[in-house]
């Protein structure tokens, strides 16, 4: 299969690496490591190389959720 793809100009190893690095920028290291069954330290290295900054992501998610009114806040519609 790899040979057939290569003849078509598709490089499976490069495509796989690209996909893994993209996932490293989109998912937390613990989630990706568990999903792929690999050591978390490997995924953390991928994230550093791919510039996936999960501290910034967590802060952004926190800002989005805290900006929404809580259903339990006083005066919130029921």
N, CA, C, O and CB atoms as a CASP TS submission, in Angstrom:
PFRMAT TS
TARGET T0000
AUTHOR 0000-0000-0000
METHOD Language model
MODEL 1
PARENT N/A
ATOM      1  N   UNK     1       0.832  -1.182   0.000  1.00  0.00           N
ATOM      2  CA  UNK     1       0.000   0.000   0.000  1.00  0.00           C
ATOM      3  C   UNK     1       0.875   1.243   0.000  1.00  0.00           C
ATOM      4  O   UNK     1       0.609   2.194  -0.735  1.00  0.00           O
ATOM      5  CB  UNK     1      -0.946  -0.001   1.206  1.00  0.00           C
ATOM      6  N   UNK     2       1.932   1.238   0.834  1.00  0.00           N
ATOM      7  CA  UNK     2       2.832   2.377   0.890  1.00  0.00           C
ATOM      8  C   UNK     2       3.494   2.664  -0.443  1.00  0.00           C
ATOM      9  O   UNK     2       3.659   3.822  -0.827  1.00  0.00           O
ATOM     10  CB  UNK     2       3.879   2.148   1.931  1.00  0.00           C
ATOM     11  N   UNK     3       3.873   1.611  -1.146  1.00  0.00           N
ATOM     12  CA  UNK     3       4.492   1.776  -2.464  1.00  0.00           C
ATOM     13  C   UNK     3       3.506   2.379  -3.464  1.00  0.00           C
ATOM     14  O   UNK     3       3.871   3.253  -4.250  1.00  0.00           O
ATOM     15  CB  UNK     3       5.011   0.427  -2.985  1.00  0.00           C
ATOM     16  N   UNK     4       2.279   1.920  -3.435  1.00  0.00           N
ATOM     17  CA  UNK     4       1.254   2.445  -4.348  1.00  0.00           C
ATOM     18  C   UNK     4       1.004   3.921  -4.071  1.00  0.00           C
ATOM     19  O   UNK     4       0.883   4.723  -4.997  1.00  0.00           O
ATOM     20  CB  UNK     4      -0.063   1.645  -4.212  1.00  0.00           C
ATOM     21  N   UNK     5       0.927   4.271  -2.805  1.00  0.00           N
ATOM     22  CA  UNK     5       0.719   5.677  -2.454  1.00  0.00           C
ATOM     23  C   UNK     5       1.906   6.530  -2.892  1.00  0.00           C
ATOM     24  O   UNK     5       1.733   7.646  -3.382  1.00  0.00           O
ATOM     25  CB  UNK     5       0.492   5.824  -0.942  1.00  0.00           C
ATOM     26  N   UNK     6       3.107   5.998  -2.711  1.00  0.00           N
ATOM     27  CA  UNK     6       4.312   6.729  -3.119  1.00  0.00           C
ATOM     28  C   UNK     6       4.322   6.985  -4.621  1.00  0.00           C
ATOM     29  O   UNK     6       4.710   8.063  -5.070  1.00  0.00           O
ATOM     30  CB  UNK     6       5.571   5.954  -2.715  1.00  0.00           C
ATOM     31  N   UNK     7       3.901   6.006  -5.383  1.00  0.00           N
ATOM     32  CA  UNK     7       3.839   6.184  -6.841  1.00  0.00           C
ATOM     33  C   UNK     7       2.847   7.270  -7.237  1.00  0.00           C
ATOM     34  O   UNK     7       2.986   7.902  -8.284  1.00  0.00           O
ATOM     35  CB  UNK     7       3.459   4.869  -7.519  1.00  0.00           C
ATOM     36  N   UNK     8       1.853   7.477  -6.396  1.00  0.00           N
ATOM     37  CA  UNK     8       0.870   8.535  -6.648  1.00  0.00           C
ATOM     38  C   UNK     8       1.324   9.886  -6.099  1.00  0.00           C
ATOM     39  O   UNK     8       0.618  10.886  -6.231  1.00  0.00           O
ATOM     40  CB  UNK     8      -0.470   8.157  -6.034  1.00  0.00           C
ATOM     41  N   UNK     9       2.490   9.907  -5.493  1.00  0.00           N
ATOM     42  CA  UNK     9       3.005  11.148  -4.935  1.00  0.00           C
ATOM     43  C   UNK     9       2.563  11.428  -3.516  1.00  0.00           C
ATOM     44  O   UNK     9       2.756  12.532  -3.009  1.00  0.00           O
ATOM     45  CB  UNK     9       2.601  12.271  -5.789  1.00  0.00           C
ATOM     46  N   UNK    10       1.971  10.438  -2.870  1.00  0.00           N
ATOM     47  CA  UNK    10       1.512  10.587  -1.489  1.00  0.00           C
ATOM     48  C   UNK    10       2.538   9.916  -0.586  1.00  0.00           C
ATOM     49  O   UNK    10       2.874   8.747  -0.775  1.00  0.00           O
ATOM     50  CB  UNK    10       0.078   9.966  -1.283  1.00  0.00           C
ATOM     51  N   UNK    11       3.028  10.656   0.387  1.00  0.00           N
ATOM     52  CA  UNK    11       4.044  10.126   1.305  1.00  0.00           C
ATOM     53  C   UNK    11       3.378   9.824   2.653  1.00  0.00           C
ATOM     54  O   UNK    11       3.162  10.731   3.456  1.00  0.00           O
ATOM     55  CB  UNK    11       5.235  11.143   1.484  1.00  0.00           C
ATOM     56  N   UNK    12       3.055   8.552   2.898  1.00  0.00           N
ATOM     57  CA  UNK    12       2.313   8.195   4.108  1.00  0.00           C
ATOM     58  C   UNK    12       3.003   8.618   5.406  1.00  0.00           C
ATOM     59  O   UNK    12       2.336   9.073   6.335  1.00  0.00           O
ATOM     60  CB  UNK    12       2.087   6.715   4.132  1.00  0.00           C
ATOM     61  N   UNK    13       4.323   8.477   5.484  1.00  0.00           N
ATOM     62  CA  UNK    13       5.019   8.829   6.725  1.00  0.00           C
ATOM     63  C   UNK    13       4.908  10.322   6.995  1.00  0.00           C
ATOM     64  O   UNK    13       4.691  10.728   8.137  1.00  0.00           O
ATOM     65  CB  UNK    13       6.500   8.412   6.655  1.00  0.00           C
ATOM     66  N   UNK    14       5.052  11.136   5.969  1.00  0.00           N
ATOM     67  CA  UNK    14       4.939  12.577   6.146  1.00  0.00           C
ATOM     68  C   UNK    14       3.509  12.977   6.508  1.00  0.00           C
ATOM     69  O   UNK    14       3.296  13.841   7.358  1.00  0.00           O
ATOM     70  CB  UNK    14       5.386  13.303   4.875  1.00  0.00           C
ATOM     71  N   UNK    15       2.539  12.347   5.863  1.00  0.00           N
ATOM     72  CA  UNK    15       1.141  12.641   6.159  1.00  0.00           C
ATOM     73  C   UNK    15       0.798  12.255   7.604  1.00  0.00           C
ATOM     74  O   UNK    15       0.072  12.973   8.290  1.00  0.00           O
ATOM     75  CB  UNK    15       0.219  11.898   5.172  1.00  0.00           C
ATOM     76  N   UNK    16       1.323  11.129   8.047  1.00  0.00           N
ATOM     77  CA  UNK    16       1.074  10.679   9.423  1.00  0.00           C
ATOM     78  C   UNK    16       1.673  11.665  10.419  1.00  0.00           C
ATOM     79  O   UNK    16       1.022  12.041  11.394  1.00  0.00           O
ATOM     80  CB  UNK    16       1.660   9.267   9.652  1.00  0.00           C
ATOM     81  N   UNK    17       2.910  12.080  10.175  1.00  0.00           N
ATOM     82  CA  UNK    17       3.560  13.038  11.072  1.00  0.00           C
ATOM     83  C   UNK    17       2.792  14.346  11.117  1.00  0.00           C
ATOM     84  O   UNK    17       2.588  14.921  12.187  1.00  0.00           O
ATOM     85  CB  UNK    17       5.002  13.293  10.632  1.00  0.00           C
ATOM     86  N   UNK    18       2.370  14.808   9.961  1.00  0.00           N
ATOM     87  CA  UNK    18       1.602  16.052   9.902  1.00  0.00           C
ATOM     88  C   UNK    18       0.312  15.927  10.693  1.00  0.00           C
ATOM     89  O   UNK    18      -0.053  16.837  11.438  1.00  0.00           O
ATOM     90  CB  UNK    18       1.295  16.429   8.450  1.00  0.00           C
ATOM     91  N   UNK    19      -0.374  14.814  10.538  1.00  0.00           N
ATOM     92  CA  UNK    19      -1.628  14.598  11.263  1.00  0.00           C
ATOM     93  C   UNK    19      -1.395  14.550  12.769  1.00  0.00           C
ATOM     94  O   UNK    19      -2.173  15.120  13.534  1.00  0.00           O
ATOM     95  CB  UNK    19      -2.296  13.303  10.796  1.00  0.00           C
ATOM     96  N   UNK    20      -0.335  13.878  13.199  1.00  0.00           N
ATOM     97  CA  UNK    20      -0.052  13.791  14.632  1.00  0.00           C
ATOM     98  C   UNK    20       0.302  15.151  15.224  1.00  0.00           C
ATOM     99  O   UNK    20      -0.153  15.492  16.315  1.00  0.00           O
ATOM    100  CB  UNK    20       1.084  12.808  14.884  1.00  0.00           C
ATOM    101  N   UNK    21       1.110  15.925  14.509  1.00  0.00           N
ATOM    102  CA  UNK    21       1.450  17.257  15.005  1.00  0.00           C
ATOM    103  C   UNK    21       0.211  18.154  15.054  1.00  0.00           C
ATOM    104  O   UNK    21       0.066  18.958  15.974  1.00  0.00           O
ATOM    105  CB  UNK    21       2.535  17.897  14.121  1.00  0.00           C
ATOM    106  N   UNK    22      -0.674  18.020  14.078  1.00  0.00           N
ATOM    107  CA  UNK    22      -1.915  18.801  14.095  1.00  0.00           C
ATOM    108  C   UNK    22      -2.765  18.422  15.296  1.00  0.00           C
ATOM    109  O   UNK    22      -3.310  19.295  15.970  1.00  0.00           O
ATOM    110  CB  UNK    22      -2.712  18.589  12.794  1.00  0.00           C
ATOM    111  N   UNK    23      -2.882  17.139  15.567  1.00  0.00           N
ATOM    112  CA  UNK    23      -3.624  16.693  16.747  1.00  0.00           C
ATOM    113  C   UNK    23      -2.987  17.220  18.027  1.00  0.00           C
ATOM    114  O   UNK    23      -3.688  17.556  18.981  1.00  0.00           O
ATOM    115  CB  UNK    23      -3.695  15.162  16.786  1.00  0.00           C
ATOM    116  N   UNK    24      -1.665  17.291  18.047  1.00  0.00           N
ATOM    117  CA  UNK    24      -0.962  17.785  19.238  1.00  0.00           C
ATOM    118  C   UNK    24      -1.293  19.240  19.517  1.00  0.00           C
ATOM    119  O   UNK    24      -1.216  19.679  20.665  1.00  0.00           O
ATOM    120  CB  UNK    24       0.545  17.622  19.072  1.00  0.00           C
ATOM    121  N   UNK    25      -1.660  20.000  18.487  1.00  0.00           N
ATOM    122  CA  UNK    25      -2.040  21.398  18.713  1.00  0.00           C
ATOM    123  C   UNK    25      -3.497  21.534  19.098  1.00  0.00           C
ATOM    124  O   UNK    25      -3.910  22.579  19.600  1.00  0.00           O
ATOM    125  CB  UNK    25      -1.763  22.225  17.477  1.00  0.00           C
ATOM    126  N   UNK    26      -4.292  20.483  18.868  1.00  0.00           N
ATOM    127  CA  UNK    26      -5.727  20.571  19.088  1.00  0.00           C
ATOM    128  C   UNK    26      -6.234  19.853  20.328  1.00  0.00           C
ATOM    129  O   UNK    26      -7.338  20.135  20.794  1.00  0.00           O
ATOM    130  CB  UNK    26      -6.424  20.036  17.916  1.00  0.00           C
ATOM    131  N   UNK    27      -5.451  18.935  20.868  1.00  0.00           N
ATOM    132  CA  UNK    27      -5.895  18.147  22.010  1.00  0.00           C
ATOM    133  C   UNK    27      -4.904  18.258  23.163  1.00  0.00           C
ATOM    134  O   UNK    27      -3.704  18.417  22.938  1.00  0.00           O
ATOM    135  CB  UNK    27      -6.080  16.681  21.607  1.00  0.00           C
ATOM    136  N   UNK    28      -5.397  18.175  24.385  1.00  0.00           N
ATOM    137  CA  UNK    28      -4.482  18.111  25.526  1.00  0.00           C
ATOM    138  C   UNK    28      -3.609  16.863  25.437  1.00  0.00           C
ATOM    139  O   UNK    28      -4.040  15.834  24.916  1.00  0.00           O
ATOM    140  CB  UNK    28      -5.268  18.122  26.855  1.00  0.00           C
ATOM    141  N   UNK    29      -2.390  16.954  25.944  1.00  0.00           N
ATOM    142  CA  UNK    29      -1.430  15.856  25.866  1.00  0.00           C
ATOM    143  C   UNK    29      -1.987  14.571  26.471  1.00  0.00           C
ATOM    144  O   UNK    29      -1.816  13.495  25.898  1.00  0.00           O
ATOM    145  CB  UNK    29      -0.139  16.239  26.570  1.00  0.00           C
ATOM    146  N   UNK    30      -2.643  14.670  27.606  1.00  0.00           N
ATOM    147  CA  UNK    30      -3.159  13.469  28.271  1.00  0.00           C
ATOM    148  C   UNK    30      -4.205  12.764  27.413  1.00  0.00           C
ATOM    149  O   UNK    30      -4.231  11.535  27.350  1.00  0.00           O
ATOM    150  CB  UNK    30      -3.761  13.832  29.633  1.00  0.00           C
ATOM    151  N   UNK    31      -5.056  13.528  26.761  1.00  0.00           N
ATOM    152  CA  UNK    31      -6.108  12.946  25.924  1.00  0.00           C
ATOM    153  C   UNK    31      -5.495  12.263  24.706  1.00  0.00           C
ATOM    154  O   UNK    31      -5.848  11.130  24.379  1.00  0.00           O
ATOM    155  CB  UNK    31      -7.117  14.029  25.480  1.00  0.00           C
ATOM    156  N   UNK    32      -4.577  12.956  24.038  1.00  0.00           N
ATOM    157  CA  UNK    32      -3.954  12.399  22.844  1.00  0.00           C
ATOM    158  C   UNK    32      -3.112  11.165  23.170  1.00  0.00           C
ATOM    159  O   UNK    32      -3.151  10.176  22.437  1.00  0.00           O
ATOM    160  CB  UNK    32      -3.090  13.455  22.165  1.00  0.00           C
ATOM    161  N   UNK    33      -2.359  11.219  24.255  1.00  0.00           N
ATOM    162  CA  UNK    33      -1.528  10.081  24.649  1.00  0.00           C
ATOM    163  C   UNK    33      -2.386   8.850  24.933  1.00  0.00           C
ATOM    164  O   UNK    33      -2.051   7.738  24.523  1.00  0.00           O
ATOM    165  CB  UNK    33      -0.688  10.434  25.883  1.00  0.00           C
ATOM    166  N   UNK    34      -3.482   9.062  25.631  1.00  0.00           N
ATOM    167  CA  UNK    34      -4.356   7.926  25.949  1.00  0.00           C
ATOM    168  C   UNK    34      -5.039   7.389  24.697  1.00  0.00           C
ATOM    169  O   UNK    34      -5.165   6.175  24.533  1.00  0.00           O
ATOM    170  CB  UNK    34      -5.411   8.335  26.985  1.00  0.00           C
ATOM    171  N   UNK    35      -5.479   8.279  23.817  1.00  0.00           N
ATOM    172  CA  UNK    35      -6.163   7.851  22.590  1.00  0.00           C
ATOM    173  C   UNK    35      -5.241   7.049  21.676  1.00  0.00           C
ATOM    174  O   UNK    35      -5.667   6.088  21.036  1.00  0.00           O
ATOM    175  CB  UNK    35      -6.704   9.065  21.837  1.00  0.00           C
ATOM    176  N   UNK    36      -3.968   7.455  21.625  1.00  0.00           N
ATOM    177  CA  UNK    36      -3.022   6.772  20.744  1.00  0.00           C
ATOM    178  C   UNK    36      -2.263   5.642  21.432  1.00  0.00           C
ATOM    179  O   UNK    36      -1.585   4.851  20.776  1.00  0.00           O
ATOM    180  CB  UNK    36      -2.041   7.763  20.191  1.00  0.00           C
ATOM    181  N   UNK    37      -2.383   5.571  22.762  1.00  0.00           N
ATOM    182  CA  UNK    37      -1.687   4.528  23.499  1.00  0.00           C
ATOM    183  C   UNK    37      -0.182   4.740  23.553  1.00  0.00           C
ATOM    184  O   UNK    37       0.584   3.777  23.521  1.00  0.00           O
ATOM    185  CB  UNK    37      -1.981   3.196  22.887  1.00  0.00           C
ATOM    186  N   UNK    38       0.244   5.991  23.635  1.00  0.00           N
ATOM    187  CA  UNK    38       1.672   6.303  23.712  1.00  0.00           C
ATOM    188  C   UNK    38       1.967   7.069  24.984  1.00  0.00           C
ATOM    189  O   UNK    38       1.058   7.563  25.650  1.00  0.00           O
ATOM    190  CB  UNK    38       2.128   7.111  22.485  1.00  0.00           C
ATOM    191  N   UNK    39       3.235   7.164  25.314  1.00  0.00           N
ATOM    192  CA  UNK    39       3.658   7.843  26.530  1.00  0.00           C
ATOM    193  C   UNK    39       3.379   9.340  26.427  1.00  0.00           C
ATOM    194  O   UNK    39       3.598   9.953  25.382  1.00  0.00           O
ATOM    195  CB  UNK    39       5.149   7.591  26.797  1.00  0.00           C
ATOM    196  N   UNK    40       2.902   9.908  27.504  1.00  0.00           N
ATOM    197  CA  UNK    40       2.538  11.325  27.512  1.00  0.00           C
ATOM    198  C   UNK    40       3.739  12.237  27.260  1.00  0.00           C
ATOM    199  O   UNK    40       3.585  13.320  26.694  1.00  0.00           O
ATOM    200  CB  UNK    40       1.895  11.685  28.838  1.00  0.00           C
ATOM    201  N   UNK    41       4.930  11.809  27.675  1.00  0.00           N
ATOM    202  CA  UNK    41       6.106  12.663  27.451  1.00  0.00           C
ATOM    203  C   UNK    41       6.383  12.851  25.954  1.00  0.00           C
ATOM    204  O   UNK    41       6.895  13.893  25.545  1.00  0.00           O
ATOM    205  CB  UNK    41       7.344  12.056  28.143  1.00  0.00           C
ATOM    206  N   UNK    42       6.050  11.859  25.151  1.00  0.00           N
ATOM    207  CA  UNK    42       6.215  11.975  23.702  1.00  0.00           C
ATOM    208  C   UNK    42       5.262  13.036  23.162  1.00  0.00           C
ATOM    209  O   UNK    42       5.653  13.873  22.349  1.00  0.00           O
ATOM    210  CB  UNK    42       5.964  10.610  23.005  1.00  0.00           C
ATOM    211  N   UNK    43       4.020  12.997  23.613  1.00  0.00           N
ATOM    212  CA  UNK    43       3.021  13.950  23.142  1.00  0.00           C
ATOM    213  C   UNK    43       3.380  15.365  23.596  1.00  0.00           C
ATOM    214  O   UNK    43       3.198  16.322  22.843  1.00  0.00           O
ATOM    215  CB  UNK    43       1.619  13.559  23.651  1.00  0.00           C
ATOM    216  N   UNK    44       3.882  15.503  24.807  1.00  0.00           N
ATOM    217  CA  UNK    44       4.295  16.820  25.291  1.00  0.00           C
ATOM    218  C   UNK    44       5.404  17.380  24.396  1.00  0.00           C
ATOM    219  O   UNK    44       5.405  18.570  24.082  1.00  0.00           O
ATOM    220  CB  UNK    44       4.775  16.738  26.766  1.00  0.00           C
ATOM    221  N   UNK    45       6.335  16.535  23.990  1.00  0.00           N
ATOM    222  CA  UNK    45       7.394  16.979  23.072  1.00  0.00           C
ATOM    223  C   UNK    45       6.799  17.408  21.737  1.00  0.00           C
ATOM    224  O   UNK    45       7.212  18.419  21.170  1.00  0.00           O
ATOM    225  CB  UNK    45       8.433  15.858  22.853  1.00  0.00           C
ATOM    226  N   UNK    46       5.827  16.643  21.229  1.00  0.00           N
ATOM    227  CA  UNK    46       5.169  17.020  19.974  1.00  0.00           C
ATOM    228  C   UNK    46       4.516  18.385  20.118  1.00  0.00           C
ATOM    229  O   UNK    46       4.609  19.223  19.221  1.00  0.00           O
ATOM    230  CB  UNK    46       4.119  15.963  19.564  1.00  0.00           C
ATOM    231  N   UNK    47       3.850  18.609  21.256  1.00  0.00           N
ATOM    232  CA  UNK    47       3.175  19.891  21.462  1.00  0.00           C
ATOM    233  C   UNK    47       4.167  21.038  21.485  1.00  0.00           C
ATOM    234  O   UNK    47       3.896  22.104  20.932  1.00  0.00           O
ATOM    235  CB  UNK    47       2.376  19.871  22.757  1.00  0.00           C
ATOM    236  N   UNK    48       5.305  20.834  22.114  1.00  0.00           N
ATOM    237  CA  UNK    48       6.312  21.898  22.140  1.00  0.00           C
ATOM    238  C   UNK    48       6.811  22.203  20.737  1.00  0.00           C
ATOM    239  O   UNK    48       6.972  23.367  20.370  1.00  0.00           O
ATOM    240  CB  UNK    48       7.489  21.506  23.043  1.00  0.00           C
ATOM    241  N   UNK    49       7.056  21.167  19.959  1.00  0.00           N
ATOM    242  CA  UNK    49       7.520  21.359  18.589  1.00  0.00           C
ATOM    243  C   UNK    49       6.438  22.009  17.730  1.00  0.00           C
ATOM    244  O   UNK    49       6.727  22.874  16.904  1.00  0.00           O
ATOM    245  CB  UNK    49       7.947  20.019  17.978  1.00  0.00           C
ATOM    246  N   UNK    50       5.199  21.589  17.929  1.00  0.00           N
ATOM    247  CA  UNK    50       4.087  22.105  17.138  1.00  0.00           C
ATOM    248  C   UNK    50       3.524  23.410  17.698  1.00  0.00           C
ATOM    249  O   UNK    50       2.588  23.977  17.133  1.00  0.00           O
ATOM    250  CB  UNK    50       2.989  21.070  17.062  1.00  0.00           C
ATOM    251  N   UNK    51       4.087  23.884  18.798  1.00  0.00           N
ATOM    252  CA  UNK    51       3.672  25.133  19.453  1.00  0.00           C
ATOM    253  C   UNK    51       2.239  25.077  19.960  1.00  0.00           C
ATOM    254  O   UNK    51       1.534  26.086  19.923  1.00  0.00           O
ATOM    255  CB  UNK    51       3.821  26.298  18.493  1.00  0.00           C
ATOM    256  N   UNK    52       1.801  23.932  20.426  1.00  0.00           N
ATOM    257  CA  UNK    52       0.485  23.828  21.038  1.00  0.00           C
ATOM    258  C   UNK    52       0.571  24.283  22.488  1.00  0.00           C
ATOM    259  O   UNK    52       1.155  23.597  23.326  1.00  0.00           O
ATOM    260  CB  UNK    52      -0.058  22.381  20.946  1.00  0.00           C
ATOM    261  N   UNK    53      -0.010  25.435  22.779  1.00  0.00           N
ATOM    262  CA  UNK    53       0.093  26.024  24.115  1.00  0.00           C
ATOM    263  C   UNK    53      -1.209  25.778  24.869  1.00  0.00           C
ATOM    264  O   UNK    53      -2.171  26.530  24.715  1.00  0.00           O
ATOM    265  CB  UNK    53       0.405  27.551  24.035  1.00  0.00           C
ATOM    266  N   UNK    54      -1.239  24.721  25.688  1.00  0.00           N
ATOM    267  CA  UNK    54      -2.471  24.370  26.387  1.00  0.00           C
ATOM    268  C   UNK    54      -2.784  25.273  27.552  1.00  0.00           C
ATOM    269  O   UNK    54      -3.932  25.326  27.992  1.00  0.00           O
ATOM    270  CB  UNK    54      -2.395  22.973  26.867  1.00  0.00           C
ATOM    271  N   UNK    55      -1.793  25.994  28.073  1.00  0.00           N
ATOM    272  CA  UNK    55      -2.092  26.965  29.123  1.00  0.00           C
ATOM    273  C   UNK    55      -2.945  28.087  28.538  1.00  0.00           C
ATOM    274  O   UNK    55      -3.906  28.532  29.167  1.00  0.00           O
ATOM    275  CB  UNK    55      -0.783  27.532  29.748  1.00  0.00           C
ATOM    276  N   UNK    56      -2.595  28.544  27.340  1.00  0.00           N
ATOM    277  CA  UNK    56      -3.382  29.586  26.682  1.00  0.00           C
ATOM    278  C   UNK    56      -4.774  29.068  26.335  1.00  0.00           C
ATOM    279  O   UNK    56      -5.758  29.795  26.465  1.00  0.00           O
ATOM    280  CB  UNK    56      -2.665  30.084  25.412  1.00  0.00           C
ATOM    281  N   UNK    57      -4.860  27.816  25.895  1.00  0.00           N
ATOM    282  CA  UNK    57      -6.151  27.228  25.557  1.00  0.00           C
ATOM    283  C   UNK    57      -7.046  27.168  26.798  1.00  0.00           C
ATOM    284  O   UNK    57      -8.215  27.551  26.746  1.00  0.00           O
ATOM    285  CB  UNK    57      -5.964  25.815  24.955  1.00  0.00           C
ATOM    286  N   UNK    58      -6.499  26.693  27.897  1.00  0.00           N
ATOM    287  CA  UNK    58      -7.281  26.587  29.127  1.00  0.00           C
ATOM    288  C   UNK    58      -7.760  27.959  29.586  1.00  0.00           C
ATOM    289  O   UNK    58      -8.891  28.102  30.050  1.00  0.00           O
ATOM    290  CB  UNK    58      -6.454  25.919  30.233  1.00  0.00           C
ATOM    291  N   UNK    59      -6.905  28.962  29.459  1.00  0.00           N
ATOM    292  CA  UNK    59      -7.296  30.317  29.847  1.00  0.00           C
ATOM    293  C   UNK    59      -8.422  30.831  28.960  1.00  0.00           C
ATOM    294  O   UNK    59      -9.354  31.473  29.445  1.00  0.00           O
ATOM    295  CB  UNK    59      -6.093  31.267  29.775  1.00  0.00           C
ATOM    296  N   UNK    60      -8.341  30.552  27.669  1.00  0.00           N
ATOM    297  CA  UNK    60      -9.392  30.980  26.732  1.00  0.00           C
ATOM    298  C   UNK    60     -10.720  30.306  27.051  1.00  0.00           C
ATOM    299  O   UNK    60     -11.761  30.962  27.047  1.00  0.00           O
ATOM    300  CB  UNK    60      -8.981  30.667  25.283  1.00  0.00           C
ATOM    301  N   UNK    61     -10.699  29.018  27.324  1.00  0.00           N
ATOM    302  CA  UNK    61     -11.923  28.304  27.666  1.00  0.00           C
ATOM    303  C   UNK    61     -12.502  28.860  28.963  1.00  0.00           C
ATOM    304  O   UNK    61     -13.716  29.013  29.089  1.00  0.00           O
ATOM    305  CB  UNK    61     -11.655  26.788  27.797  1.00  0.00           C
ATOM    306  N   UNK    62     -11.646  29.156  29.908  1.00  0.00           N
ATOM    307  CA  UNK    62     -12.098  29.714  31.176  1.00  0.00           C
ATOM    308  C   UNK    62     -12.776  31.063  30.964  1.00  0.00           C
ATOM    309  O   UNK    62     -13.808  31.347  31.573  1.00  0.00           O
ATOM    310  CB  UNK    62     -10.922  29.859  32.146  1.00  0.00           C
ATOM    311  N   UNK    63     -12.197  31.890  30.104  1.00  0.00           N
ATOM    312  CA  UNK    63     -12.802  33.197  29.836  1.00  0.00           C
ATOM    313  C   UNK    63     -14.156  33.034  29.148  1.00  0.00           C
ATOM    314  O   UNK    63     -15.095  33.765  29.462  1.00  0.00           O
ATOM    315  CB  UNK    63     -11.864  34.058  28.967  1.00  0.00           C
ATOM    316  N   UNK    64     -14.268  32.102  28.231  1.00  0.00           N
ATOM    317  CA  UNK    64     -15.535  31.906  27.532  1.00  0.00           C
ATOM    318  C   UNK    64     -16.623  31.432  28.478  1.00  0.00           C
ATOM    319  O   UNK    64     -17.748  31.928  28.424  1.00  0.00           O
ATOM    320  CB  UNK    64     -15.365  30.909  26.397  1.00  0.00           C
ATOM    321  N   UNK    65     -16.307  30.484  29.340  1.00  0.00           N
ATOM    322  CA  UNK    65     -17.338  29.937  30.216  1.00  0.00           C
ATOM    323  C   UNK    65     -17.677  30.895  31.346  1.00  0.00           C
ATOM    324  O   UNK    65     -18.820  30.922  31.801  1.00  0.00           O
ATOM    325  CB  UNK    65     -16.892  28.602  30.787  1.00  0.00           C
ATOM    326  N   UNK    66     -16.711  31.684  31.810  1.00  0.00           N
ATOM    327  CA  UNK    66     -17.017  32.610  32.904  1.00  0.00           C
ATOM    328  C   UNK    66     -17.763  33.835  32.404  1.00  0.00           C
ATOM    329  O   UNK    66     -18.389  34.535  33.200  1.00  0.00           O
ATOM    330  CB  UNK    66     -15.735  33.039  33.612  1.00  0.00           C
ATOM    331  N   UNK    67     -17.713  34.115  31.099  1.00  0.00           N
ATOM    332  CA  UNK    67     -18.423  35.262  30.548  1.00  0.00           C
ATOM    333  C   UNK    67     -19.913  34.968  30.393  1.00  0.00           C
ATOM    334  O   UNK    67     -20.719  35.889  30.260  1.00  0.00           O
ATOM    335  CB  UNK    67     -17.824  35.659  29.200  1.00  0.00           C
ATOM    336  N   UNK    68     -20.280  33.689  30.411  1.00  0.00           N
ATOM    337  CA  UNK    68     -21.683  33.321  30.265  1.00  0.00           C
ATOM    338  C   UNK    68     -22.350  33.350  31.639  1.00  0.00           C
ATOM    339  O   UNK    68     -21.760  32.912  32.626  1.00  0.00           O
ATOM    340  CB  UNK    68     -21.827  31.918  29.606  1.00  0.00           C
ATOM    341  N   UNK    69     -23.575  33.861  31.703  1.00  0.00           N
ATOM    342  CA  UNK    69     -24.251  33.899  33.005  1.00  0.00           C
ATOM    343  C   UNK    69     -24.550  32.489  33.490  1.00  0.00           C
ATOM    344  O   UNK    69     -24.935  31.612  32.716  1.00  0.00           O
ATOM    345  CB  UNK    69     -25.553  34.718  32.922  1.00  0.00           C
ATOM    346  N   UNK    70     -24.368  32.301  34.749  1.00  0.00           N
ATOM    347  CA  UNK    70     -24.636  31.001  35.352  1.00  0.00           C
ATOM    348  C   UNK    70     -26.143  30.820  35.530  1.00  0.00           C
ATOM    349  O   UNK    70     -26.853  31.772  35.855  1.00  0.00           O
ATOM    350  CB  UNK    70     -23.902  30.862  36.711  1.00  0.00           C
ATOM    351  N   UNK    71     -26.622  29.613  35.320  1.00  0.00           N
ATOM    352  CA  UNK    71     -28.042  29.365  35.535  1.00  0.00           C
ATOM    353  C   UNK    71     -28.378  29.393  37.020  1.00  0.00           C
ATOM    354  O   UNK    71     -29.547  29.445  37.401  1.00  0.00           O
ATOM    355  CB  UNK    71     -28.450  28.022  34.925  1.00  0.00           C
ATOM    356  N   UNK    72     -27.343  29.358  37.855  1.00  0.00           N
ATOM    357  CA  UNK    72     -27.566  29.370  39.293  1.00  0.00           C
ATOM    358  C   UNK    72     -27.329  30.758  39.894  1.00  0.00           C
ATOM    359  O   UNK    72     -27.457  30.937  41.105  1.00  0.00           O
ATOM    360  CB  UNK    72     -26.662  28.350  39.967  1.00  0.00           C
ATOM    361  N   UNK    73     -26.988  31.730  39.066  1.00  0.00           N
ATOM    362  CA  UNK    73     -26.701  33.068  39.567  1.00  0.00           C
ATOM    363  C   UNK    73     -28.014  33.735  39.977  1.00  0.00           C
ATOM    364  O   UNK    73     -29.058  33.479  39.377  1.00  0.00           O
ATOM    365  CB  UNK    73     -25.952  33.919  38.493  1.00  0.00           C
ATOM    366  N   UNK    74     -27.961  34.594  41.004  1.00  0.00           N
ATOM    367  CA  UNK    74     -29.161  35.313  41.417  1.00  0.00           C
ATOM    368  C   UNK    74     -29.673  36.145  40.243  1.00  0.00           C
ATOM    369  O   UNK    74     -28.894  36.810  39.561  1.00  0.00           O
ATOM    370  CB  UNK    74     -28.874  36.216  42.653  1.00  0.00           C
ATOM    371  N   UNK    75     -30.976  36.106  40.013  1.00  0.00           N
ATOM    372  CA  UNK    75     -31.594  36.889  38.945  1.00  0.00           C
ATOM    373  C   UNK    75     -31.537  36.208  37.589  1.00  0.00           C
ATOM    374  O   UNK    75     -32.042  36.754  36.608  1.00  0.00           O
ATOM    375  CB  UNK    75     -30.933  38.226  38.853  1.00  0.00           C
ATOM    376  N   UNK    76     -30.934  35.029  37.510  1.00  0.00           N
ATOM    377  CA  UNK    76     -30.874  34.317  36.232  1.00  0.00           C
ATOM    378  C   UNK    76     -32.250  33.762  35.914  1.00  0.00           C
ATOM    379  O   UNK    76     -32.964  33.307  36.807  1.00  0.00           O
ATOM    380  CB  UNK    76     -29.815  33.177  36.269  1.00  0.00           C
ATOM    381  N   UNK    77     -32.623  33.800  34.634  1.00  0.00           N
ATOM    382  CA  UNK    77     -33.949  33.260  34.280  1.00  0.00           C
ATOM    383  C   UNK    77     -34.028  31.760  34.578  1.00  0.00           C
ATOM    384  O   UNK    77     -33.042  31.036  34.442  1.00  0.00           O
ATOM    385  CB  UNK    77     -34.256  33.518  32.784  1.00  0.00           C
ATOM    386  N   UNK    78     -35.187  31.320  34.975  1.00  0.00           N
ATOM    387  CA  UNK    78     -35.370  29.889  35.282  1.00  0.00           C
ATOM    388  C   UNK    78     -36.279  29.223  34.295  1.00  0.00           C
ATOM    389  O   UNK    78     -36.539  28.024  34.406  1.00  0.00           O
ATOM    390  CB  UNK    78     -35.923  29.704  36.677  1.00  0.00           C
TER
END
